């Protein structure tokens, strides 16, 4: 899957591209089943909310055949090879869960701010691709994006280690307010919340400012975040655990486009 000229233009201007129905119900049924199995595990890679509800499962692609296939899927890998003009490797793999009634906030931040400060990543030549495993609605803690905020580089940030169970380099209220006002142009809002059915995919720039509110609804919201980095731009500091910021810079060899469906058929997974 390659990006069209229109998608490339939108990504450059807005900092994100949204692909509804990128994965089929059959493929998503497999991914969701595997996600539920992983979130029940007792492993150091599984981080939990203060309530005990699962928050993030890191590096699932290293111990799950299913997510290993997703991390090498051409629908996710090829667009970034196209953008960066070179091979990519997996910098980070996260399964983020906003549990019903218990999913906590993610404060306003930039992902590259963390990759630069904590991991020594030279440039913002890495980004997240988010795969919706549940329906993401306006009410169940969707990702909030500030369009065009990726064009201003890395902002000053404070290291928040208290608000949630996961430490984050967060932006102050004045900076967020200014960026939102600048993003408003009369025809579009200063904050957008891409929503969609399971199987939708969101690709967004490493410097795009984003957050997500708590989930106080009965509807869970699970999203896989695959962070791919240009091989020549690999990290230079190893301050975080290897399963958080990977040190294997081997270029990804994409699997066949039908790999997830083939696996599901072989293991008799039924579409939901």
VEXLO-151188 format. One line per 5 residues: number of its first residue (from 1); for each residue x, y, z of C-alpha. Coordinates in Angstrom, 1 decimal, always signed. Last residue first. Example, Ala and Ser with C-alpha at 12.3 -4.5 7.8 and 13.67 -1.06 7.14 Angstrom:
% residues 2
2	+13.7/-1.1/+7.1  +12.3/-4.5/+7.8 .
END
This chain:
% residues 272
272	-16.7/-11.6/+14.6  -14.6/-13.4/+12.0  -13.8/-17.0/+13.1  -10.2/-18.1/+14.0  -9.5/-21.6/+12.8 .
267	-5.8/-21.5/+13.4  -4.8/-22.0/+9.8  -7.6/-19.6/+8.7  -6.4/-16.9/+11.1  -2.8/-17.4/+10.0 .
262	-3.7/-17.0/+6.3  -5.7/-13.9/+7.1  -2.8/-12.4/+8.9  -0.3/-13.2/+6.1  -2.5/-12.0/+3.3 .
257	-0.3/-9.0/+2.4  +2.8/-11.2/+2.3  +5.4/-10.4/+5.0  +7.5/-7.3/+5.0  +11.3/-7.7/+5.6 .
252	+11.9/-5.1/+8.3  +15.4/-3.6/+8.4  +17.5/-4.9/+11.4  +18.0/-2.1/+13.9  +17.7/-4.3/+17.0 .
247	+18.1/-2.0/+19.9  +14.4/-1.6/+20.8  +13.0/+1.2/+23.0  +10.4/-0.3/+25.4  +11.5/-3.9/+25.3 .
242	+15.1/-2.9/+25.4  +14.5/-1.2/+28.8  +15.1/+2.6/+28.6  +18.4/+4.4/+28.9  +20.0/+3.0/+25.7 .
237	+21.1/+6.1/+23.9  +22.0/+6.2/+20.2  +18.6/+5.5/+18.5  +18.4/+4.6/+14.8  +18.1/+7.3/+12.1 .
232	+19.9/+5.3/+9.3  +17.3/+2.5/+9.8  +14.4/+4.9/+9.4  +12.1/+4.4/+12.4  +8.8/+2.5/+12.7 .
227	+6.6/+2.9/+15.8  +3.7/+0.4/+15.7  +0.9/+1.5/+18.0  -1.9/-1.0/+18.5  -5.2/+0.4/+19.7 .
222	-7.7/-0.9/+22.2  -10.8/+1.0/+23.3  -13.2/-0.6/+25.7  -16.9/+0.6/+25.7  -18.6/+0.8/+29.1 .
217	-17.8/+4.5/+29.2  -15.5/+6.5/+31.5  -12.5/+6.4/+29.1  -10.0/+9.0/+30.1  -8.9/+11.7/+27.6 .
212	-6.3/+11.2/+24.9  -3.3/+13.3/+23.8  -1.6/+14.6/+20.7  +1.0/+17.1/+19.4  +2.4/+16.0/+16.0 .
207	+6.2/+15.7/+16.3  +6.4/+12.0/+15.3  +4.1/+12.5/+12.4  +0.8/+10.5/+12.3  -0.6/+7.4/+10.6 .
202	-4.1/+6.3/+11.6  -5.5/+2.9/+10.7  -9.0/+1.6/+10.7  -9.5/-2.1/+11.2  -12.0/-1.8/+14.1 .
197	-14.4/+1.0/+13.2  -13.7/+4.7/+13.1  -12.7/+7.8/+15.0  -10.1/+10.5/+14.3  -10.3/+13.1/+17.0 .
192	-9.5/+16.6/+15.7  -8.3/+19.7/+17.7  -8.0/+23.2/+16.3  -11.2/+22.7/+14.3  -11.4/+23.0/+10.5 .
187	-12.9/+25.5/+8.1  -12.4/+28.7/+10.0  -8.7/+28.3/+10.3  -8.1/+26.8/+13.7  -4.7/+25.2/+13.9 .
182	-3.1/+28.4/+15.3  -5.6/+28.5/+18.2  -4.9/+24.9/+19.0  -1.2/+25.5/+19.0  -1.5/+28.5/+21.3 .
177	-3.7/+26.6/+23.8  -1.3/+23.6/+23.8  +1.7/+25.9/+24.5  -0.2/+27.7/+27.3  -1.3/+24.5/+28.9 .
172	+2.2/+23.0/+29.3  +3.5/+20.1/+27.2  +4.2/+16.7/+28.5  +7.3/+14.4/+28.5  +5.7/+11.2/+29.8 .
167	+6.1/+8.7/+32.6  +3.5/+5.8/+32.6  +1.4/+4.9/+35.6  -0.4/+8.2/+35.4  -0.2/+11.7/+36.8 .
162	+3.1/+11.3/+38.7  +6.1/+10.9/+36.4  +5.5/+14.0/+34.2  +8.7/+15.1/+32.7  +8.2/+18.7/+31.6 .
157	+8.3/+19.8/+28.0  +9.9/+22.4/+25.7  +8.7/+21.9/+22.2  +10.2/+19.9/+19.4  +9.8/+21.1/+15.8 .
152	+7.2/+23.6/+14.7  +5.7/+21.8/+11.7  +4.3/+18.9/+13.7  +1.6/+21.2/+15.2  -0.2/+21.3/+11.8 .
147	-3.3/+19.5/+13.1  -3.6/+19.2/+16.9  -4.6/+15.5/+17.5  -6.9/+13.9/+20.1  -6.8/+10.1/+20.3 .
142	-10.1/+8.7/+21.3  -11.1/+8.1/+24.9  -14.4/+6.3/+24.7  -16.9/+9.1/+23.8  -15.9/+10.3/+20.4 .
137	-15.8/+6.7/+19.2  -12.9/+4.3/+18.5  -14.4/+0.9/+17.6  -12.0/-1.8/+18.9  -8.8/-3.1/+17.4 .
132	-7.8/+0.3/+15.8  -4.4/+0.2/+14.3  -2.2/+3.2/+15.0  +0.9/+3.9/+12.9  +3.5/+5.9/+14.8 .
127	+6.4/+7.8/+13.5  +10.1/+7.8/+12.9  +12.3/+10.3/+11.0  +12.1/+13.0/+13.6  +15.8/+13.2/+13.8 .
122	+18.8/+12.0/+15.9  +17.0/+9.5/+18.2  +18.9/+9.8/+21.5  +16.5/+7.4/+23.3  +15.3/+9.5/+26.3 .
117	+15.4/+13.0/+25.0  +14.9/+12.4/+21.2  +12.5/+9.5/+21.5  +10.5/+11.3/+24.2  +10.2/+14.5/+22.2 .
112	+9.5/+12.4/+19.1  +6.3/+11.2/+20.7  +4.9/+14.7/+21.2  +2.8/+15.4/+24.3  -0.6/+16.4/+25.7 .
107	-1.5/+14.1/+28.6  -2.6/+10.4/+28.2  -5.6/+10.0/+30.5  -6.7/+6.8/+32.2  -8.7/+3.8/+31.0 .
102	-10.9/+2.6/+34.0  -14.6/+2.8/+33.0  -14.0/+0.4/+30.1  -10.3/-0.3/+29.7  -8.4/+2.1/+27.5 .
97	-5.8/-0.3/+26.2  -2.6/+0.5/+24.4  -0.8/-2.3/+22.6  +2.7/-0.9/+22.0  +5.5/-1.7/+19.6 .
92	+8.6/+0.5/+19.6  +11.6/+1.2/+17.4  +10.7/-1.4/+14.8  +13.0/-1.0/+11.8  +12.7/+0.9/+8.5 .
87	+14.3/+0.7/+5.1  +14.8/+3.8/+3.0  +13.1/+6.7/+1.2  +11.6/+8.0/+4.5  +8.1/+8.5/+3.2 .
82	+8.0/+5.4/+0.9  +9.5/+3.1/+3.5  +6.9/+4.6/+5.8  +4.1/+3.7/+3.5  +5.5/+0.2/+2.9 .
77	+5.6/-0.8/+6.6  +2.0/-0.5/+7.6  +0.1/-2.1/+4.7  +3.2/-4.3/+4.2  +2.7/-6.1/+7.5 .
72	+5.9/-6.7/+9.4  +4.8/-5.5/+12.8  +1.4/-7.2/+12.1  +3.1/-10.6/+11.5  +5.0/-10.4/+14.8 .
67	+1.7/-9.4/+16.4  +0.2/-12.7/+15.5  +3.4/-14.7/+16.3  +3.4/-13.2/+19.8  +6.5/-12.9/+21.9 .
62	+8.6/-10.3/+20.1  +5.6/-8.6/+18.5  +4.1/-7.9/+22.0  +6.9/-5.4/+22.5  +5.1/-3.4/+25.1 .
57	+1.7/-4.0/+26.6  +0.1/-0.8/+27.8  -2.8/+0.1/+30.1  -4.2/-3.0/+31.7  -6.6/-2.5/+34.6 .
52	-4.9/-2.7/+38.0  -6.6/+0.4/+39.4  -3.3/+2.4/+39.2  -3.3/+1.5/+35.6  -1.3/-1.4/+34.3 .
47	+1.9/-2.0/+32.4  +2.5/-5.3/+30.6  +6.1/-5.7/+29.5  +7.1/-7.0/+32.9  +4.9/-10.1/+32.3 .
42	+1.8/-11.4/+34.0  -0.5/-12.1/+31.0  -4.1/-11.1/+30.8  -3.4/-8.3/+28.4  -1.7/-10.8/+26.0 .
37	-4.7/-13.0/+25.6  -7.1/-10.1/+25.0  -4.7/-8.7/+22.4  -4.5/-12.1/+20.6  -8.3/-12.3/+20.3 .
32	-8.4/-8.7/+19.1  -5.7/-9.4/+16.4  -7.5/-12.5/+15.1  -10.9/-10.7/+15.0  -9.1/-7.8/+13.3 .
27	-7.9/-10.0/+10.4  -11.4/-11.4/+9.8  -13.1/-8.0/+10.2  -10.7/-6.7/+7.4  -7.8/-4.4/+7.8 .
22	-7.5/-0.9/+6.2  -11.2/-0.2/+6.7  -10.7/+3.5/+7.3  -7.2/+5.0/+6.5  -6.4/+8.2/+8.3 .
17	-3.4/+10.5/+7.4  -1.6/+12.7/+9.9  +0.6/+15.8/+10.1  -1.9/+18.3/+8.6  +0.1/+19.8/+5.7 .
12	+2.6/+17.2/+5.0  +0.2/+14.3/+5.6  -2.5/+15.9/+3.5  +0.0/+16.4/+0.6  +1.2/+12.8/+0.9 .
7	-2.4/+11.6/+0.9  -3.2/+13.5/-2.2  -0.2/+12.2/-4.0  -1.2/+8.7/-3.1  +0.4/+6.7/-0.3 .
2	+1.6/+3.2/-1.2  +0.0/+0.0/+0.0 .
END
